[in-house]
Amino acid sequence: MSLFPIYCTAEIAIPVMEKFLRDALAGSNDLIPNSDPCLAIVTAIDETPIEVSNPPLQSFVSPFLGQSLEEISRQLKGSTYFAVLDERSTEDETVTLGEPRDGKVETVRVSFYSAQSLLTSLYIGTLGFSEIQHIAAKEGGIYKHEKPNGKRKGEPAPRKILASMR
């Protein structure tokens, strides 16, 4: 599996980054049990991530503070998709996914919980960027794959009410 680079364009507290990594992996595991982590926080401009980032993280100052998505996309080293933790990430637990295409950057805002599963889906081609953008637009601008409530298997189906009985 590919590693997906994660860039910080604002000062993000370590606990927020760790929550992002935990939530993203949990969201992936809820869809595909035993998913491996595949997110790597980039901490240096000349760095090409070679291993995943796992909590606990060490404190660092991001060299990407204040950079635009276009500036970051020009620094990608072999990655097709990337994510950015920005000032909004701390407020609403969302991250921006990006894909450089035709000289510009396609973006979509997603929940922490959705990030890893969406990056993986984009990478293997089961979802397209425009599909995710369309769903996010219908949901108020943020793609939110919600956590399942309780068990999903083995529960009885809800009772159906026939139209003639209403």
N, C-alpha and C positions, 0 to 999 in steps of 0.2 A: 504494500500500500504506500502511496505517496505521503510525504509530510506536507502539511499546509502551513505556510508562514503566517504568523500573527504579529502585527505591528501596533505599537502604541503611539498615537499622535497627540496624546494629552497625558498629564501626570495621572497615572492610574495606581491606586493603592494595591499593594501585594495581595491583601485579602480579596479584592475584587477580581484580580487576575486568577487567583486560585479558585474562586467560585465559578468563574467562566469556564475554566478547564474541567472542573468537576461536573458542572451542569451539562456542558457540551458532551462529555463522555457518557453521562447518565442518559441523555436524550438518544444518543446513538445506541446504547445498550438496550433501551426500551424497544427500539425497532429491530435491532440485530443483536441478540444476546451474545455476550463475550466479545464485543467489539474491542479492538485495540485502540489506544489513544493515537492520534495522528496530527496533533496540533503542536507547533513549535513557536514559541515567542522569540522574536528576533531582537537581540540586545546590542548588536553592533552593525554599522553600515556595511562593512565588507564581509559579514557573516552569511554563510549558507547553512541553514539548519541541517544537522545530520542526525539529531535525536529529538524525541518528543519532549515537551515540557510537562513535568509532573509536580504537583505540590509536594513538599513546601518549596517555594521559589525563593531565590536570593534577591535582595534589593538591587536595583539598577536604575540608571537614568537613561531613558530611551533617546537615541540619537535622531528619532523621527518626530520629535515634538513640533507641532505646528505645521507639519508637511501635509500637502493635499494628497488625495488619492492618486492623482495623476503622477505626482512626484514619486510616490511609493511604487507605483506600477512600473516606472522606469528603472527601478532598482531590483526588480524581481530577478532571481537567478534560477531560471528553469522552471518556475512555478506558473501554472496557468491560473489558479485561483488563490486568493488570499483573503485575510480578514483584518479589520482594523478596530481596535479598541480606542474610542475617542471620549470626549467630555460627556457625551450622552450615555455612554456605557455604564458609568457609575450611577446615574440617575434612574435609568429604566431597564438595566440588565439586558441591553441589546448590543449588537456588534454589526458592523457593515461588512458584507461580503463584496469582493470585487473581482472582476474579470476584465483584463485588458483586451479590447477588440477594436480593430480598424482605427487605431490612433486615439481612441478614447477609452474610458473605463466605465463598464456597466456596473451598477451597484444595486444592492438591495439590503435593507435593514432587517435583521432577524433576531430572535430571542437567543440568549446564551444556550438554552436547551436545544435549539434547532441547529446550531452552527455546524457541529461536526458531521451530523447525518446529512445535511445539505451539501457541504463541501464534498463528502464522499459520493453522494448521488450525482453531483455535477461531474466529478472526476470519472466515474464509471459510465456516465451517460444515461442514467435512468431518469434524470430531470434536466431540463434546460434552464438557463438563466432567465429567459423571458417568462417561463412558466412560474418561477418563484416570484418574479416581479409582479406578475398579474395577480397571483394569490395575495401577496402583500398589499397591493393596491386595494383589493376588495376588503382587507382586514384593517384598514386605517393606516396603511403604510408600513406595517411591521409584520413579517411572517412569523407566526407563533404556532409551532407544533406543540400542543399542550401535553403535559404529563398525564398518563392514563390514571384513572381513578380506580384504585384497587385492582382486583383480579380482572383479567381479560379472557381467560379460558375457563371453561367448566361451569360457568354460571348459567342458570336458566335464562332463556330468552324472555324479554318483557312480554306481557300479555297484549295481544292485539285487540283493538276495538273495531268491530265491523261497522262500516258506514251505515248499515241499516239499523244499528242499535243506538246510534247517537241521538 
